[in-house]
């Protein structure tokens, strides 16, 4: 029964991709040939979202976000990926120098069917809870979200993904925008709601500030990536010497 119901959904997903530029909101911005595209499709069922994930597979550059019937397909630019990967290397370097466990889950799909929400972050990490995941291909408990998510917004806002991260209970997001640089957000929960609040310092790395991270990002304009990472190592060692 399940196989019969999935096949029409897959055909529907294929049709939606083919006509997406005609029926959706399409945002384009060109940075000297580096183009980021963001396609938003309304009225998409959870079954169609899951079928599209299965058909597209794991080896792709696109990132999908599903938020209560709205599907967003993001196709990152070269600049987007350079910043994302540099930030990911900085996180890994921090864990090495501070002797912390880490599992880099990349753009692993984070989803909860009962919430009708799912997202693929630019990069996500288990740090504080890394010791709860064992082996090369660990089973991730549904109630154990990543400790840190990196979001890079060159041309379009992460509003839909942020809403999903709030619902999933991800405690910290590093969000880079072209206009404001990198900002750190902590999840605050009260009896009625969850919201992200900007913070000067990281939750996963309490001595690391957004200001310091922005200095390293700025230095990448004139230095290669390995030089920046060496500077990160030197800074940490000086902080804790």
C-alpha positions, 0 to 999 in steps of 0.5 A, a space after each residue: 500500500 505504501 509503495 502505491 501511494 508514494 509513486 504519484 507523490 514522486 511524479 508530483 514532485 518531479 512536475 513541481 521541480 520542472 515548473 518551479 520557476 513559473 509558479 514560485 517565488 524566485 530570488 536571484 542575485 548575481 555576485 560577478 557570476 556567482 548566483 544563489 537561487 531560492 525557490 519557494 513552493 506553497 501547498 506541498 504535502 509532507 509525502 511530496 517533500 519526503 518523495 522529493 528528498 528520496 529522488 534527489 538523493 544525498 549527493 547534491 548541492 541543493 538544501 531543502 526546507 519544509 515548513 508546514 506546507 511550504 517547500 524552499 529549495 536553496 541552490 547555494 552560490 560559490 561565495 556561500 559555500 566558501 563562507 560556510 566551509 570556512 566557518 565549519 573549519 573554524 568550529 572544528 579547529 575550536 573543538 580540537 584546540 579546546 579538546 572537545 568532542 565533535 561530530 560534523 553532520 554537514 547538511 543532514 536532514 533534520 525533520 519531525 513529521 509530527 511538527 510538519 517541519 524539516 530542514 537541511 542546514 548549511 552545516 550542523 554539529 554535535 558538540 556538547 552531545 557528541 558523546 551520545 552518538 556512537 560509531 561511524 553511522 550513529 542512530 540519532 535520537 529524535 529528541 536530540 537536535 544538533 548543538 550548533 547550526 551554521 546558516 549563510 544567507 548571501 541572497 535570501 533570508 533564513 526565516 523559514 529555516 530558523 522557524 524549523 530550528 526553533 521548533 526542533 529545539 536547536 540551542 545555537 545558530 551562527 547566521 552570516 549575512 552579507 549585510 551584517 556579517 556573522 551573528 550568534 543566536 541562542 534559543 530561549 524557551 518559556 512556557 509559551 514559546 521559543 525564540 532566538 535571541 542574539 548573543 555576543 558569545 557562543 553557547 558551545 564555545 563560551 569564550 568565542 564572540 561574534 566579533 572575533 569570528 567576524 575578524 577571522 572572516 574579514 581576514 579571509 578577504 586578503 589571506 588564504 583559508 589555511 592562514 586564517 585557520 592558523 590564526 584561529 589556533 594561535 588566538 585560542 592558544 593565547 587565550 588559554 596560555 
